[in-house]
């Protein structure tokens, strides 16, 4: 009898397990991407990651916001949208931060590439990029339509758009945004960091007043993880022109392994902190010289990332796996 009872018990257990509803898959996270596209190729590499995350069902990419002046950044994003098969809204900054003048603006190079017949190498979806909505207007529209506390913002460029959003719509930010992940600051040396200096007033405003959690990936993290240039040259040679690959080759004289500043912020925002060492909570302040300082405070909402050599190696390999994977529309 004991054996019979055991059989019935096991059968009932299997029946219950079979009939139980499967655990629902985790819902995609809403993401808005802030970029100074054209200043450094890691912006384009981070955007590649975001398209792959969309295809993996991890995120909804609500918009790409350009936080520097000029038409080429938006044209390049449109080219990337078209190449990867994702029609993501684009918001632009009019009369804002100037383009970087210290290096090759790969967005201009790729947007202007012509074939032997004088035709554009890369297809576009938008007929004109000079009539795109300004970032603040697009933020208002998107944030007003999403559920409360449902949007993660990833900022890997200047802070002008975020400063304008915070100044004009602080209640909307507090109500709709769950977190802000930035690439900014440098904590191992007292140097003004590029992204913070690009719009210093806005940078200081954001770190002083942003109402949600901020996690920043500082200069020292990205420079510890360099993407192998030979992977760009070899693994992305797919028999068709690739805008991110061509942008990398235009921006960086080869051979060149590029620091992964913007990719690390993107990785943290989407996949979480298991890849990194994360500081205790505190307060990040930006000085008039663009130098970021961190003060530990248990009540603070701000933290920064760090990596061990082992973590850096694992992250680098993970980036290669993501970036060398063909987009769904090209498989």
Secondary structure, 3 states (H helix, E strand, C coil): CHHHHHHHHHHHHHHHHHHCCCCCCCCCEEEEEEECCCCCCHHHHHHHHHHHHHHCCCEEEEEEEECCCCCHHHHHHHHHHHHHCCCCEEEECCCCCCCCCCCCCHHHHHHCCECCCCCECCCCCCCCCCCCCEHHHHHHHHHHHCCCCCEEEEECCCCHHHHHHHHHCHHHHHHHEEEEEEECCCCCCCCCCHHHHHCHHHHHHHHHHCCCEEEEECHHHHHCCEECHHHHHHHCCCCCCCHHHHHHHHHCCCCCCEECHHHHHHHHHHHCHHHCEECCCEEEEECCCCCEEEEECCCCCEEEEECCHHHHHHHHHHHHHHHCCCCHHHC
